[in-house]
């Protein structure tokens, strides 16, 4: 029988080739078996899509003051902007966007501060509403300044929306509820 032994340099070369190809094969196998996007990320994207159904003009009267709220999409559909204009005040802006597995709402208030609120769990705009909880605030002069801390937005039906804003002022909490009607 013939000697089937290979020279050492041939064996080393074959082992080196196998070791160099193995990571590439593992990466390709992993990529091919990858699961779809995280359910939480797709839930936040679906919730944002629901929010975009608010695009248009809304109105209400709060304590005798007419309020107009206009929703528009911006930045190639990645941001929903809400412009709230009470008849007796400057407009306020709230920007909604997706950030991975949650949504962010940043409110630019006439009080001069900018509370940022995030969804802890992503809800359904039409069933339970979307609840944004306080994350941080910028622009406050003192910790006692008035600022919003939470926001819940619920689409009651295609023409009626409810917003519940919680706030903190001088250590005391409060809530203001707005009931909007879509302008026809």
PyMOL commands that set and color helices and strands:
alter all, ss='L'
color gray80, all
select helices_A, chain A and resi 8-32+39-54
alter helices_A, ss='H'
color red, helices_A
select strands_A, chain A and resi 56-62+65-74+79-86+92-99+102-108+114-118+130-138+147-157+160-169+172-182
alter strands_A, ss='S'
color yellow, strands_A
deselect
rebuild
show_as cartoon
